[in-house]
Amino acid sequence: MAIVFAAAVWLLSSSITATPIQSSQRPNGNCKQFDIPIFATAPSATYDIPRVNNDIEATAWAIYDATRSTVHGVGNIIKNTTTSGTFKIHAQLCVPKSSQKKDIIQIATHGVHYDSRYWDSDFQPAEHSYVDASLKAGYSILTYDRLGVGQSDHPDAYEVVQAPLELEILRQLTLMAYNGTLYTFAKQARPNDAAFNNLTKPEKIVHIGHSFGSFLTSAFIANYGNLTDGAIITGYIYQQFLAQTGSTTFSVEYAGTSNPPYKGGSGYVVARKNGIQNVFFGGDIKTAYTPAMLEYGNSIKQPVPIGEFASAFSLLGNVGLSFKAPVQYLLPENDFYICRGDCNGLADADEIRNTTYPHATAIEVAIQPNTGHALPLHNNATAGFQLTFDFLARNGL
């Protein structure tokens, strides 16, 4: 079991309260959305990257980022800095009607070009919402919009929204879950919902990620292994083909003048529809997904701050000596961005143990057939969800 810290990350006061958004009832549970102010401090840097203020510059940035001679690493740093601030993070907490696993909460972190709706599809939710599937399986689940995305704050895209700060925000959310502050926020949010009035602190936390969210989750369990009881890594494996297709694959435009325009300003880019298909959909186009799923996937897309791409390298390569829990790698078979379209044979549990998590209690690599990068938006999404639930159950979670 992870260590529970007694000190609260945030003390609730009259000046810092949860902002009421909405509450919803689900077939197998209840959900509340609210805003959380999170103070975070993390290393950051000024990177030598282009500025993006129009569509031409957005495409030029993507070409720059994908150019083989472009430096991605410390050689691209102009100046090392530190970022500190209080950031509004929009979150949704869902609790199941079943009491079977109420002592376990999942914290789910989404990837680039989406917000937390990636986990909670409005399109045929019985088949495509991981949130609803988790509630049916008896788990509480916290989803949140990462910094710079959705209803969370959209600060400077170059020097503020960077990978180390996002990792720290994930750590703060985890601490809030353990010490009960998170549940206090949910209780105070309006409208009142009896399902949130008497919640007790979770006994265990499972961290789940997708794509860049899995990159953050992998770094989290490597650096803070005592703060997790298990991890699910989807749409991500650190190997030779990772992101080899390049940023041009996203087919980006400037988010501020796209149709519709998005929040964020300079340095925020958003994928066009063909970019969403390139990256997030895969498999047999006759059986893997439908045109309606692609339309929905395009309708919920979100902008990306390019500082994320420049800073991502800074979290790679840590060996998780403190991670002593189970981890599952759930890979879509036809993930183009992660595996160049074929994930078969690219991940080996023994190699992951030897190189990254030597003390993990269990490591599993699972391949979900006939799916692309965004697994929930494919026809056999529920079968993929069940792979995760079965793995958790086999490992006491």
C-alpha positions as CSV (number, residue, x, y, z in Angstrom):
1,M,0.0,0.0,0.0
2,A,1.3,3.5,-0.8
3,I,2.3,5.8,2.1
4,V,-0.5,8.1,3.1
5,F,0.7,11.6,4.0
6,A,-1.1,13.3,6.9
7,A,-0.3,16.8,5.9
8,A,-2.8,18.4,3.5
9,V,-1.6,19.7,0.3
10,W,-4.3,22.4,0.4
11,L,-6.2,23.6,3.4
12,L,-9.7,24.7,2.5
13,S,-10.5,28.2,3.5
14,S,-13.0,30.9,2.7
15,S,-10.7,32.2,0.0
16,I,-10.0,28.9,-1.7
17,T,-13.0,26.8,-2.5
18,A,-14.2,24.5,-5.1
19,T,-16.0,26.2,-8.0
20,P,-19.4,24.6,-8.6
21,I,-19.8,23.2,-12.1
22,Q,-22.3,20.4,-12.4
23,S,-23.4,17.0,-11.0
24,S,-24.6,14.0,-12.9
25,Q,-26.1,10.6,-12.2
26,R,-24.9,7.6,-14.1
27,P,-26.3,4.1,-14.4
28,N,-23.8,2.8,-11.9
29,G,-22.7,5.9,-9.9
30,N,-22.6,9.7,-9.5
31,C,-20.2,12.3,-10.9
32,K,-19.3,15.9,-9.9
33,Q,-17.3,18.4,-11.8
34,F,-15.5,21.2,-10.0
35,D,-12.4,23.4,-10.2
36,I,-9.4,22.9,-7.9
37,P,-6.8,25.6,-7.3
38,I,-3.4,23.8,-7.1
39,F,-0.2,25.5,-6.1
40,A,2.8,23.9,-7.8
41,T,6.5,24.6,-8.3
42,A,8.7,22.8,-10.8
43,P,11.8,23.2,-12.9
44,S,11.3,24.8,-16.2
45,A,13.3,26.2,-19.1
46,T,13.3,28.7,-21.9
47,Y,13.6,26.7,-25.1
48,D,14.8,27.8,-28.5
49,I,11.6,27.0,-30.3
50,P,9.6,28.9,-32.9
51,R,6.7,31.2,-32.0
52,V,3.3,30.2,-33.3
53,N,0.7,32.9,-34.0
54,N,-0.9,31.8,-37.3
55,D,-1.5,28.7,-39.4
56,I,1.7,29.1,-41.4
57,E,3.7,29.3,-38.3
58,A,1.9,26.3,-36.8
59,T,2.8,24.1,-39.8
60,A,6.4,25.5,-39.8
61,W,6.7,24.6,-36.1
62,A,5.5,21.0,-36.8
63,I,8.1,20.7,-39.6
64,Y,10.8,22.1,-37.3
65,D,9.8,19.7,-34.5
66,A,9.9,16.7,-36.9
67,T,13.2,17.6,-38.6
68,R,15.8,15.0,-37.9
69,S,18.5,17.6,-37.0
70,T,16.3,19.5,-34.6
71,V,17.7,19.3,-31.1
72,H,15.3,17.8,-28.6
73,G,16.9,17.9,-25.2
74,V,19.2,20.0,-23.0
75,G,21.0,21.4,-26.1
76,N,17.8,23.3,-27.0
77,I,17.7,25.1,-23.6
78,I,18.5,28.9,-23.6
79,K,18.0,29.3,-19.9
80,N,16.9,27.1,-17.0
81,T,14.1,28.6,-14.9
82,T,11.6,27.7,-12.2
83,T,7.8,28.0,-12.5
84,S,5.6,28.6,-9.5
85,G,2.0,29.5,-9.3
86,T,-1.6,28.6,-8.4
87,F,-3.4,27.0,-11.3
88,K,-7.0,26.2,-11.8
89,I,-7.5,22.5,-12.6
90,H,-10.9,21.3,-13.8
91,A,-11.7,17.9,-12.5
92,Q,-14.5,15.3,-12.3
93,L,-14.9,12.8,-9.5
94,C,-17.1,9.8,-10.0
95,V,-18.1,7.4,-7.2
96,P,-19.8,4.0,-7.8
97,K,-23.1,2.9,-6.3
98,S,-21.4,-0.4,-5.4
99,S,-19.4,-0.4,-2.3
100,Q,-17.2,-3.3,-3.4
101,K,-14.2,-1.2,-4.4
102,K,-15.0,2.2,-2.9
103,D,-11.6,2.2,-1.1
104,I,-9.8,2.3,-4.5
105,I,-9.7,5.4,-6.7
106,Q,-8.3,5.7,-10.2
107,I,-6.6,8.9,-11.2
108,A,-6.7,9.2,-15.0
109,T,-4.5,11.5,-17.0
110,H,-5.4,12.2,-20.7
111,G,-3.0,12.8,-23.6
112,V,-2.4,15.6,-26.1
113,H,-5.2,16.9,-28.4
114,Y,-7.9,15.9,-25.9
115,D,-9.1,16.8,-22.5
116,S,-10.7,14.6,-19.8
117,R,-13.6,13.8,-22.0
118,Y,-11.3,11.2,-23.6
119,W,-12.1,9.0,-20.7
120,D,-15.9,9.8,-20.6
121,S,-17.4,9.7,-24.0
122,D,-20.8,11.2,-24.6
123,F,-21.0,9.1,-27.8
124,Q,-22.7,5.8,-26.9
125,P,-21.2,5.9,-23.4
126,A,-22.2,2.3,-22.6
127,E,-19.7,1.2,-25.2
128,H,-17.1,4.0,-25.1
129,S,-17.0,5.7,-21.7
130,Y,-14.1,4.4,-19.6
131,V,-15.6,6.3,-16.6
132,D,-18.9,4.5,-16.9
133,A,-17.2,1.2,-17.3
134,S,-15.1,1.9,-14.1
135,L,-18.2,2.8,-12.1
136,K,-19.8,-0.5,-13.3
137,A,-16.7,-2.3,-12.2
138,G,-17.0,-0.7,-8.8
139,Y,-14.2,1.9,-8.9
140,S,-14.2,5.6,-8.1
141,I,-12.4,7.6,-10.7
142,L,-10.9,11.1,-10.9
143,T,-10.4,12.6,-14.4
144,Y,-9.1,16.1,-15.0
145,D,-8.2,18.5,-17.7
146,R,-4.4,18.9,-17.8
147,L,-3.0,22.4,-17.5
148,G,-3.5,24.3,-20.8
149,V,-6.4,22.1,-21.8
150,G,-10.2,22.1,-21.6
151,Q,-11.6,24.0,-18.6
152,S,-8.3,24.2,-16.8
153,D,-6.1,27.3,-17.0
154,H,-4.4,28.1,-20.3
155,P,-1.1,29.8,-19.3
156,D,1.9,30.7,-21.4
157,A,2.5,27.9,-23.9
158,Y,6.2,28.2,-24.1
159,E,7.6,28.6,-20.6
160,V,4.8,27.6,-18.2
161,V,3.0,24.5,-19.6
162,Q,5.9,22.1,-19.5
163,A,6.2,18.5,-18.5
164,P,7.8,18.9,-15.0
165,L,5.0,21.2,-13.9
166,E,2.3,18.8,-15.1
167,L,4.0,16.0,-13.3
168,E,4.0,18.1,-10.1
169,I,0.3,18.8,-10.6
170,L,-0.4,15.1,-10.8
171,R,1.6,14.6,-7.6
172,Q,-0.5,17.2,-5.8
173,L,-3.8,15.7,-7.0
174,T,-2.6,12.3,-5.7
175,L,-1.7,13.7,-2.3
176,M,-5.1,15.4,-2.2
177,A,-6.8,12.1,-2.8
178,Y,-4.8,10.4,-0.1
179,N,-5.4,13.0,2.6
180,G,-9.0,13.5,1.8
181,T,-8.8,17.1,0.6
182,L,-10.1,16.0,-2.8
183,Y,-13.2,14.5,-1.4
184,T,-13.8,17.7,0.7
185,F,-13.7,19.7,-2.5
186,A,-16.2,17.4,-4.1
187,K,-18.5,17.5,-1.1
188,Q,-18.5,21.4,-1.0
189,A,-19.2,21.7,-4.8
190,R,-22.8,22.6,-5.6
191,P,-25.3,21.3,-6.2
192,N,-25.3,19.1,-3.2
193,D,-25.2,15.4,-3.8
194,A,-25.7,12.9,-1.0
195,A,-23.3,10.5,-2.7
196,F,-20.4,12.8,-1.9
197,N,-21.3,13.7,1.6
198,N,-19.8,10.8,3.5
199,L,-16.8,9.7,1.4
200,T,-13.8,8.3,3.2
201,K,-10.2,8.6,2.1
202,P,-9.2,5.9,-0.4
203,E,-7.1,3.1,0.8
204,K,-5.4,2.6,-2.6
205,I,-4.8,4.7,-5.7
206,V,-4.4,3.3,-9.3
207,H,-2.8,5.7,-11.8
208,I,-3.9,5.4,-15.4
209,G,-2.7,7.3,-18.4
210,H,-3.1,7.7,-22.1
211,S,-0.5,8.8,-24.6
212,F,1.2,11.9,-23.1
213,G,-0.8,11.2,-20.0
214,S,0.9,7.8,-19.9
215,F,4.2,9.5,-20.3
216,L,3.4,11.6,-17.2
217,T,2.1,8.5,-15.4
218,S,5.2,6.5,-16.2
219,A,7.4,9.3,-14.9
220,F,5.1,9.6,-11.8
221,I,5.4,6.0,-10.8
222,A,9.2,6.1,-11.5
223,N,9.7,9.1,-9.3
224,Y,7.0,8.6,-6.7
225,G,6.5,4.9,-6.5
226,N,5.4,5.1,-2.9
227,L,2.4,7.2,-3.9
228,T,0.7,4.6,-6.1
229,D,-0.7,1.1,-5.7
230,G,-0.8,0.2,-9.4
231,A,-0.6,1.7,-12.9
232,I,-2.2,1.3,-16.3
233,I,-0.2,2.6,-19.2
234,T,-2.3,2.9,-22.4
235,G,-1.2,4.2,-25.8
236,Y,2.5,4.5,-24.8
237,I,5.6,2.5,-24.7
238,Y,9.2,3.9,-24.7
239,Q,10.8,2.2,-27.7
240,Q,12.4,3.0,-31.0
241,F,9.2,3.9,-32.9
242,L,7.7,6.2,-30.3
243,A,6.6,9.5,-32.0
244,Q,8.7,8.6,-35.0
245,T,6.0,9.7,-37.4
246,G,6.6,13.3,-36.2
247,S,4.5,16.3,-35.3
248,T,3.5,16.9,-38.9
249,T,1.3,13.8,-38.4
250,F,-1.0,16.0,-36.3
251,S,-1.7,18.3,-39.3
252,V,-1.9,21.3,-36.9
253,E,-3.3,24.8,-37.3
254,Y,-3.1,27.8,-34.9
255,A,-5.7,27.3,-32.2
256,G,-6.5,31.0,-31.8
257,T,-7.9,31.3,-35.4
258,S,-9.1,27.8,-36.0
259,N,-12.8,27.1,-36.5
260,P,-13.9,27.1,-33.8
261,P,-11.2,29.1,-32.1
262,Y,-9.7,27.8,-28.9
263,K,-8.4,29.4,-25.7
264,G,-4.7,29.7,-25.2
265,G,-3.2,32.3,-27.5
266,S,0.4,32.2,-28.9
267,G,2.0,28.8,-29.0
268,Y,-1.2,26.7,-28.9
269,V,-1.9,24.4,-31.9
270,V,-4.8,22.1,-32.6
271,A,-5.1,19.1,-35.0
272,R,-7.2,19.2,-38.1
273,K,-9.6,16.3,-38.6
274,N,-7.2,14.4,-40.8
275,G,-4.6,14.8,-38.1
276,I,-7.0,13.3,-35.5
277,Q,-7.5,10.3,-37.9
278,N,-3.8,10.0,-38.5
279,V,-2.9,9.8,-34.8
280,F,-5.9,8.5,-32.9
281,F,-7.7,6.0,-35.2
282,G,-6.4,2.7,-36.6
283,G,-7.2,-0.8,-37.6
284,D,-9.5,-2.0,-40.4
285,I,-11.6,1.1,-41.4
286,K,-14.6,-1.2,-42.0
287,T,-14.6,-2.9,-38.6
288,A,-12.4,-0.9,-36.2
289,Y,-14.4,2.3,-35.9
290,T,-17.2,4.2,-37.6
291,P,-17.3,7.6,-39.3
292,A,-19.5,8.7,-36.4
293,M,-16.7,7.8,-33.9
294,L,-14.2,9.8,-35.9
295,E,-16.6,12.8,-36.1
296,Y,-17.0,12.6,-32.3
297,G,-13.3,12.3,-31.7
298,N,-12.7,15.4,-33.9
299,S,-15.5,17.3,-32.1
300,I,-13.9,17.0,-28.6
301,K,-10.3,17.7,-29.7
302,Q,-8.3,20.3,-27.7
303,P,-5.3,22.6,-28.4
304,V,-1.7,21.7,-27.3
305,P,0.9,24.1,-25.9
306,I,4.1,23.5,-27.8
307,G,6.2,23.8,-24.6
308,E,5.0,20.3,-23.7
309,F,6.8,18.9,-26.7
310,A,10.0,20.8,-26.1
311,S,10.1,19.7,-22.4
312,A,9.0,16.1,-22.6
313,F,12.5,14.7,-22.7
314,S,13.2,16.0,-19.2
315,L,11.1,13.2,-17.7
316,L,12.5,10.3,-19.6
317,G,14.9,7.6,-18.4
318,N,14.2,7.4,-14.7
319,V,14.4,4.0,-13.2
320,G,11.5,3.4,-10.8
321,L,13.3,1.7,-7.9
322,S,10.6,2.8,-5.4
323,F,7.8,1.3,-7.6
324,K,6.6,-1.9,-5.9
325,A,3.2,-2.4,-7.5
326,P,1.6,-3.9,-10.6
327,V,1.7,-2.2,-14.0
328,Q,-0.1,-3.1,-17.2
329,Y,0.8,-1.8,-20.6
330,L,-2.3,-1.8,-22.7
331,L,-1.3,-1.2,-26.3
332,P,-3.7,-0.7,-29.3
333,E,-2.5,-3.1,-31.9
334,N,-2.5,-0.5,-34.7
335,D,-1.3,2.5,-32.9
336,F,0.4,4.6,-35.6
337,Y,1.9,7.4,-33.4
338,I,3.4,5.0,-30.8
339,C,4.3,1.9,-32.9
340,R,4.2,3.0,-36.5
341,G,0.9,1.1,-36.9
342,D,1.9,-2.3,-35.4
343,C,2.6,-2.7,-31.7
344,N,3.0,-6.5,-31.8
345,G,6.3,-7.6,-30.4
346,L,7.5,-4.1,-29.4
347,A,7.1,-4.5,-25.6
348,D,8.5,-7.2,-23.4
349,A,7.6,-7.5,-19.7
350,D,11.0,-8.8,-18.7
351,E,12.8,-6.0,-20.5
352,I,10.6,-3.4,-18.8
353,R,11.4,-5.0,-15.4
354,N,15.1,-5.1,-16.1
355,T,15.4,-1.5,-17.4
356,T,12.7,0.5,-15.7
357,Y,10.7,-1.1,-12.8
358,P,12.9,-3.8,-11.2
359,H,10.7,-4.2,-8.1
360,A,7.3,-4.2,-9.7
361,T,5.0,-6.9,-8.3
362,A,3.6,-7.6,-11.7
363,I,4.2,-6.4,-15.3
364,E,1.9,-7.3,-18.1
365,V,1.8,-6.3,-21.8
366,A,-1.6,-6.6,-23.4
367,I,-2.5,-5.9,-27.1
368,Q,-6.0,-4.9,-28.0
369,P,-6.6,-6.1,-31.6
370,N,-7.9,-3.9,-34.3
371,T,-7.7,-0.6,-32.4
372,G,-5.8,2.7,-32.9
373,H,-4.3,5.2,-30.4
374,A,-7.6,6.3,-28.9
375,L,-8.8,2.9,-27.8
376,P,-12.2,4.1,-26.2
377,L,-13.2,5.4,-29.6
378,H,-13.1,2.0,-31.3
379,N,-15.7,-0.7,-31.7
380,N,-14.2,-3.1,-29.2
381,A,-13.4,-0.6,-26.5
382,T,-15.3,-2.5,-23.8
383,A,-13.1,-5.5,-24.4
384,G,-10.0,-3.3,-23.8
385,F,-11.5,-1.9,-20.7
386,Q,-12.1,-5.4,-19.4
387,L,-8.4,-6.3,-19.9
388,T,-7.6,-3.6,-17.5
389,F,-10.2,-4.5,-14.9
390,D,-9.1,-8.2,-15.1
391,F,-5.5,-7.2,-14.5
392,L,-6.4,-5.1,-11.5
393,A,-8.5,-7.8,-10.0
394,R,-5.7,-10.4,-10.4
395,N,-3.5,-8.0,-8.5
396,G,-5.8,-7.3,-5.6
397,L,-7.1,-3.9,-6.9
